[in-house]
Structure formats: C-alpha cells, structure tokens
Amino acid sequence: MIEEYLGFAKGEGAEREKEIVLDEFLRELFTKFPQEHLSLASFSELQGAPVIWRPYAMKRALTNIITNALRYGKHVWFQGSLTPKMITLVFEDDGPSIPPNRRGDVFRPFVRLDESRNTETGGYGLGLSICQDIITAQGGSIFLEDSSKHGGLKVIVHLPI
C-alpha cells in the first residue's frame, strides 16, 4: 500500500504543467469508459477552453471519480461549466451515496468505508485521497454531496482557470 502511494507521489510530482484544451481532454477521458453507462451534457460551454494542468495527474483524479461512481452505481452523469475564473465539473451517480458523517473520512489515506471488501478488488483506500491531493495541487477543491437527482453521490470539482 505504501509503495503504491509513494509511487504515485513520486511520479505525479515530477509531471510538468502544460496547456491542454479542456473539451478535448474530457472527450478522450470519457472514451475509456463504457458509453452506455455515461450521460454527458453538452461540451459546448467548455469547447476550446485552454487550461494549464498536469494532464496525467488530472486524468488519474477524474478517472478515479468515474471509476468509483461506476463501481457503486450503474450510471454516471457528467456536466461541466465554465466562468472566467473557474471550471466546475460535476459527476453524479445512482449508487448508494456516502453517509454525510463519513464523507470527510474518504479523503483520508487508507480509509475504506466498506471494510468487508477484498483489497484485491476494492483497493487500499487511497483513491479519493490521491484525487484530493491532485485537485488541491492544481489550486482546486472537491466536494461530496448527496443531492444527486439520480439518487446517488454528487462529486463537485472546482478548478481555477
């Protein structure tokens, strides 16, 4: 477990920021998932928007969010919006959500809410911790809510432009 986290920290820390086109980045990311389990809002608002990111790190963070949503639910809904200073990415699922009193726990390393899961299939409890580290390093924030209109968890990511 420690080797996995240290490997992440070492590898992602060395990545340099570069300018990417937001909608192209997201379209490529979403192709990695079964399309019948994704509902993607229009990308027109994000079209052509340049951002300065560590692309592999951000890909890892957003992939983790989507993977978790599909692990616990059957479908993921995505919506993105853009203001002159901020990008907001919202992921909603139809899974069981996370109890409000446990939401802060999921960002702590090695915390797994479902203790009965096999670590070979359920991971080590590092995913959302790493995700938060990546997003915070980009100057952003991540929030969990149960206000998804689909009955599951709503993950909101804010990132500066």
Backbone bond lengths (Angstrom), bond angles and torsions (degrees), N, CA, C in turn:
res aa  C-N    CA-C-N  psi(-1)  N-CA   C-N-CA  omega(-1)  CA-C   N-CA-C  phi
1 M - - - 1.453 - - 1.526 110.54 -
2 I 1.317 115.03 -45.84 1.457 118.89 -178.26 1.514 110.40 -65.11
3 E 1.334 116.75 -39.56 1.462 120.41 178.18 1.527 110.94 -60.22
4 E 1.339 116.67 -39.70 1.465 120.22 179.51 1.526 110.65 -62.36
5 Y 1.321 116.84 -45.70 1.456 120.50 -178.35 1.525 110.84 -67.85
6 L 1.324 117.05 -43.67 1.460 120.23 179.54 1.520 111.26 -65.29
7 G 1.324 116.67 -37.84 1.461 120.32 175.95 1.508 110.98 -61.43
8 F 1.319 116.63 -42.38 1.459 120.52 176.55 1.519 110.58 -61.19
9 A 1.332 115.83 -51.57 1.458 120.65 -175.85 1.530 111.00 -59.62
10 K 1.304 117.18 -41.72 1.460 121.53 -179.37 1.526 110.59 -68.31
11 G 1.303 117.05 -46.50 1.462 120.88 -176.63 1.508 113.74 -69.39
12 E 1.316 118.01 -44.80 1.455 120.99 -176.85 1.521 111.19 -72.95
13 G 1.325 117.26 -33.07 1.458 119.98 -179.29 1.516 112.48 -65.26
14 A 1.318 117.63 -26.73 1.458 121.80 -178.04 1.529 112.07 -83.19
15 E 1.312 117.40 -15.28 1.461 119.94 -177.72 1.525 110.55 -70.56
16 R 1.300 115.71 137.37 1.462 120.94 178.93 1.517 110.29 -93.39
17 E 1.309 114.84 148.81 1.456 119.47 175.04 1.512 109.57 -70.87
18 K 1.327 114.50 147.72 1.461 119.07 174.25 1.520 108.49 -150.19
19 E 1.308 114.64 159.65 1.462 119.19 -179.96 1.518 109.26 -79.16
20 I 1.326 114.90 131.80 1.455 121.30 175.68 1.530 107.99 -131.08
21 V 1.314 115.77 161.52 1.467 121.36 176.46 1.527 106.68 -96.12
22 L 1.316 115.49 118.64 1.462 121.91 -169.36 1.519 114.13 -56.20
23 D 1.315 118.57 -51.31 1.462 119.12 -176.20 1.527 111.77 -65.41
24 E 1.327 117.91 -35.66 1.465 120.58 177.56 1.532 110.47 -66.26
25 F 1.318 116.34 -41.91 1.464 121.83 177.78 1.534 110.73 -59.53
26 L 1.325 116.15 -47.26 1.465 120.38 -178.64 1.523 111.88 -67.46
27 R 1.323 117.31 -41.69 1.473 119.82 178.45 1.531 111.04 -58.79
28 E 1.328 115.74 -44.18 1.466 119.47 178.50 1.523 111.01 -63.94
29 L 1.322 116.90 -42.47 1.469 121.33 178.62 1.523 110.54 -58.82
30 F 1.311 117.97 -46.54 1.454 121.30 -175.52 1.530 113.24 -68.48
31 T 1.334 117.80 -21.43 1.465 119.00 178.58 1.527 111.97 -67.77
32 K 1.301 118.14 -14.34 1.475 122.30 -178.53 1.528 112.47 -78.89
33 F 1.324 117.09 -6.17 1.460 121.99 -175.26 1.518 110.86 -118.43
34 P 1.341 116.53 153.61 1.476 119.31 177.88 1.531 110.46 -60.58
35 Q 1.302 116.25 118.89 1.462 121.52 -173.85 1.528 113.32 -63.15
36 E 1.333 116.61 -27.55 1.466 118.50 179.73 1.526 112.35 -70.36
37 H 1.346 117.06 -10.39 1.472 121.07 179.10 1.525 112.25 -104.66
38 L 1.334 116.90 6.24 1.462 121.63 -178.07 1.516 110.52 -121.28
39 S 1.321 115.32 139.50 1.461 121.19 169.11 1.519 105.83 -122.49
40 L 1.307 114.95 117.63 1.457 120.34 -174.81 1.511 109.74 -112.61
41 A 1.319 115.34 122.80 1.464 119.47 175.63 1.519 108.33 -67.81
42 S 1.281 116.82 167.15 1.456 121.59 179.85 1.530 110.54 -56.76
43 F 1.311 114.94 142.15 1.459 120.67 177.45 1.529 111.51 -94.89
44 S 1.313 117.65 6.64 1.467 119.76 -172.50 1.526 111.78 -59.55
45 E 1.311 117.93 -36.55 1.473 120.23 -179.56 1.526 111.58 -67.83
46 L 1.325 116.97 -28.22 1.462 121.57 -177.79 1.526 112.60 -94.96
47 Q 1.321 116.84 -5.57 1.459 121.79 -172.55 1.526 111.75 -59.91
48 G 1.314 114.11 126.57 1.456 121.03 176.25 1.511 115.49 75.26
49 A 1.326 117.88 1.57 1.462 120.50 -177.77 1.533 110.37 -71.02
50 P 1.335 116.72 118.90 1.465 118.64 177.69 1.534 110.26 -84.66
51 V 1.318 115.55 138.30 1.461 121.01 175.12 1.525 108.42 -132.85
52 I 1.309 115.85 152.76 1.461 121.20 177.11 1.524 106.30 -105.96
53 W 1.325 115.92 107.37 1.464 122.47 -176.39 1.514 110.55 -134.58
54 R 1.307 114.44 165.93 1.458 121.96 162.86 1.532 103.90 -90.08
55 P 1.326 117.56 97.67 1.464 119.84 -167.98 1.525 114.98 -61.76
56 Y 1.328 118.72 -38.90 1.462 119.37 -179.35 1.525 110.77 -68.73
57 A 1.315 116.05 -37.91 1.455 120.04 178.12 1.532 110.36 -65.55
58 M 1.335 116.78 -46.53 1.463 119.52 -179.94 1.520 111.06 -65.83
59 K 1.315 116.61 -35.75 1.462 119.29 176.84 1.527 109.47 -62.46
60 R 1.326 116.74 -41.73 1.461 120.74 178.83 1.531 111.08 -62.66
61 A 1.320 116.97 -44.37 1.467 120.86 -178.81 1.529 111.46 -63.46
62 L 1.326 116.67 -49.57 1.463 120.06 -177.20 1.525 111.40 -69.99
63 T 1.321 117.05 -34.45 1.468 120.55 175.20 1.515 110.23 -61.82
64 N 1.316 117.06 -39.92 1.462 120.43 178.75 1.521 111.41 -62.65
65 I 1.310 116.76 -41.97 1.471 120.65 179.64 1.529 110.12 -61.44
66 I 1.327 116.29 -47.69 1.464 120.54 -178.26 1.523 111.07 -67.40
67 T 1.320 116.88 -42.29 1.470 120.92 179.14 1.518 111.10 -60.53
68 N 1.324 117.23 -44.19 1.463 120.53 177.19 1.524 111.09 -61.19
69 A 1.322 115.95 -44.05 1.467 119.74 -179.69 1.525 111.00 -60.43
70 L 1.326 116.66 -40.60 1.470 119.96 179.85 1.527 112.13 -77.79
71 R 1.311 118.04 -23.79 1.463 120.99 177.21 1.533 110.37 -69.88
72 Y 1.319 115.93 -38.69 1.466 119.44 -175.47 1.516 113.80 -102.78
73 G 1.310 117.39 -14.22 1.456 121.93 177.11 1.516 109.58 -128.88
74 K 1.314 115.29 -177.71 1.462 119.83 -179.19 1.516 112.66 -106.31
75 H 1.331 116.19 -14.22 1.457 119.25 -173.63 1.524 109.64 -147.92
76 V 1.343 115.56 148.37 1.460 122.16 177.31 1.519 108.61 -125.72
77 W 1.317 115.32 133.30 1.454 122.52 175.81 1.521 107.26 -111.24
78 F 1.328 116.18 131.90 1.464 121.06 -179.31 1.507 110.15 -121.22
79 Q 1.322 114.45 142.49 1.459 120.74 173.41 1.524 107.57 -145.83
80 G 1.312 116.36 137.94 1.460 121.25 177.69 1.508 110.48 -124.99
81 S 1.318 115.48 147.88 1.461 119.86 175.78 1.522 108.83 -140.90
82 L 1.313 114.31 160.99 1.446 121.11 -172.72 1.520 109.26 -138.95
83 T 1.322 115.78 132.96 1.459 121.96 170.63 1.524 105.90 -120.04
84 P 1.308 118.58 173.48 1.463 118.43 -179.87 1.541 114.08 -59.62
85 K 1.321 117.24 -21.28 1.466 119.33 -176.77 1.520 114.65 -118.42
86 M 1.341 118.06 -11.29 1.453 119.04 -172.07 1.521 113.53 -147.28
87 I 1.335 113.43 146.39 1.462 122.46 171.39 1.521 106.18 -106.66
88 T 1.309 116.35 134.52 1.460 120.74 174.14 1.521 108.07 -120.32
89 L 1.320 116.00 124.91 1.459 123.23 177.82 1.525 107.12 -115.66
90 V 1.323 116.90 125.63 1.469 121.51 -177.73 1.521 108.70 -121.38
91 F 1.328 115.27 126.68 1.458 122.91 177.72 1.527 107.15 -118.88
92 E 1.328 116.64 125.86 1.464 121.01 177.78 1.517 108.89 -123.13
93 D 1.340 115.54 147.49 1.463 118.95 177.62 1.520 109.87 -133.90
94 D 1.320 114.71 175.73 1.465 121.13 179.90 1.525 111.45 -111.25
95 G 1.318 116.31 24.61 1.468 121.59 179.24 1.519 112.05 -83.06
96 P 1.333 116.52 -165.36 1.456 120.93 -174.07 1.530 115.52 -80.84
97 S 1.319 120.03 -2.02 1.458 124.57 -178.01 1.529 110.18 68.32
98 I 1.303 116.79 -170.34 1.462 123.87 178.27 1.521 106.17 -130.69
99 P 1.319 118.48 131.36 1.462 119.38 179.44 1.529 111.50 -55.76
100 P 1.318 117.51 139.18 1.470 120.37 -177.13 1.533 113.87 -52.41
101 N 1.319 116.61 -37.01 1.471 119.23 -177.87 1.528 113.12 -75.40
102 R 1.337 118.39 -5.31 1.471 121.66 179.80 1.537 112.49 -112.74
103 R 1.322 118.03 -2.38 1.466 120.27 -175.07 1.520 113.24 -63.32
104 G 1.308 117.72 -38.61 1.459 119.79 177.53 1.515 112.26 -66.98
105 D 1.330 116.56 -29.90 1.466 121.20 -178.51 1.523 112.34 -63.94
106 V 1.329 117.67 -34.41 1.462 119.81 -174.30 1.519 113.04 -68.13
107 F 1.319 117.39 -13.99 1.457 120.71 177.71 1.531 112.24 -92.38
108 R 1.317 116.54 -2.85 1.466 119.89 176.95 1.523 109.39 -88.37
109 P 1.353 117.50 136.28 1.467 119.59 -179.03 1.524 112.36 -59.96
110 F 1.318 115.50 140.94 1.465 125.25 174.81 1.520 113.94 70.26
111 V 1.322 117.76 13.90 1.464 120.63 176.09 1.520 107.97 -96.32
112 R 1.332 114.67 125.75 1.461 121.26 176.48 1.521 106.78 -122.30
113 L 1.307 117.32 128.03 1.464 120.00 -177.99 1.511 112.11 -72.53
114 D 1.311 116.84 -35.25 1.459 120.75 179.66 1.528 108.22 -99.70
115 E 1.309 116.13 91.48 1.462 121.21 -175.90 1.527 112.35 -65.25
116 S 1.325 117.41 -20.43 1.460 120.10 -176.75 1.529 112.54 -78.65
117 R 1.318 117.26 -13.73 1.455 119.41 -177.19 1.521 111.01 -67.99
118 N 1.279 114.91 146.02 1.449 122.75 175.80 1.527 108.01 -73.75
119 T 1.342 118.39 129.58 1.455 120.18 -178.86 1.523 112.13 -63.70
120 E 1.323 117.29 -21.65 1.465 118.84 178.21 1.522 111.53 -69.14
121 T 1.321 117.23 -28.83 1.457 119.82 179.49 1.517 112.05 -109.10
122 G 1.315 117.95 -22.90 1.457 120.75 -175.00 1.505 115.18 -102.69
123 G 1.306 118.52 -5.34 1.454 120.48 178.60 1.523 112.58 84.33
124 Y 1.314 113.77 -171.53 1.462 120.75 -174.92 1.522 113.52 -109.86
125 G 1.294 117.83 4.34 1.453 119.60 -177.33 1.519 112.20 81.87
126 L 1.315 116.72 29.30 1.462 120.88 -179.55 1.525 113.15 -107.97
127 G 1.312 117.24 -18.32 1.461 121.18 -171.11 1.508 114.62 -53.82
128 L 1.318 117.80 -57.58 1.462 119.50 -176.87 1.523 111.89 -74.01
129 S 1.313 117.23 -25.34 1.462 120.06 174.68 1.528 109.81 -65.57
130 I 1.318 116.18 -47.51 1.462 120.95 177.39 1.526 109.96 -63.92
131 C 1.311 116.28 -41.76 1.460 121.89 179.12 1.533 110.22 -57.22
132 Q 1.311 116.36 -48.00 1.458 120.55 179.23 1.533 111.12 -63.08
133 D 1.325 116.98 -41.09 1.467 120.60 178.11 1.524 111.12 -59.03
134 I 1.312 116.65 -44.87 1.466 121.36 -178.81 1.527 110.57 -63.99
135 I 1.312 116.03 -48.58 1.464 120.68 -177.53 1.519 110.99 -65.22
136 T 1.322 117.26 -41.71 1.462 121.49 177.86 1.529 110.58 -64.08
137 A 1.338 117.07 -40.26 1.464 120.83 178.91 1.528 111.22 -62.74
138 Q 1.331 117.42 -25.93 1.468 121.87 176.97 1.527 111.11 -85.24
139 G 1.339 117.05 2.45 1.458 121.05 -179.57 1.517 113.17 86.38
140 G 1.340 116.70 13.02 1.459 121.09 -176.30 1.508 113.63 -105.08
141 S 1.325 114.80 -168.55 1.462 121.79 178.75 1.526 108.83 -147.74
142 I 1.333 114.70 157.32 1.458 121.92 178.79 1.520 108.54 -132.11
143 F 1.332 116.12 136.29 1.455 122.46 -179.28 1.521 110.03 -130.95
144 L 1.312 116.52 148.54 1.460 122.45 175.47 1.520 108.23 -115.16
145 E 1.321 116.51 134.10 1.461 122.31 177.64 1.516 108.89 -137.71
146 D 1.314 116.28 158.55 1.465 119.07 174.44 1.523 110.50 -107.84
147 S 1.313 115.57 29.15 1.463 120.33 -179.58 1.523 112.20 -91.77
148 S 1.321 117.63 17.68 1.457 119.87 178.71 1.517 109.79 -63.26
149 K 1.306 115.86 130.85 1.467 119.39 178.20 1.524 111.64 -71.29
150 H 1.333 115.90 -3.05 1.464 121.52 -179.65 1.528 111.74 -102.61
151 G 1.331 116.26 4.23 1.455 120.74 174.22 1.512 116.23 93.90
152 G 1.321 118.33 -8.64 1.458 120.78 -176.50 1.513 112.81 -110.28
153 L 1.298 115.30 -145.42 1.458 122.91 -177.59 1.525 110.09 -89.20
154 K 1.314 114.79 147.20 1.455 122.13 175.16 1.527 106.87 -119.07
155 V 1.325 116.61 121.40 1.459 122.48 179.44 1.529 106.98 -109.43
156 I 1.317 115.51 124.17 1.465 121.17 -178.09 1.527 108.35 -117.10
157 V 1.316 115.56 124.82 1.454 122.04 178.62 1.525 108.14 -116.83
158 H 1.329 115.20 124.95 1.468 121.52 174.48 1.517 107.96 -110.31
159 L 1.330 116.61 130.76 1.457 122.26 178.99 1.518 109.87 -134.30
160 P 1.324 116.37 136.18 1.467 117.91 178.21 1.522 111.44 -72.51
161 I 1.302 115.23 156.02 1.471 120.13 176.71 1.517 107.70 -94.58
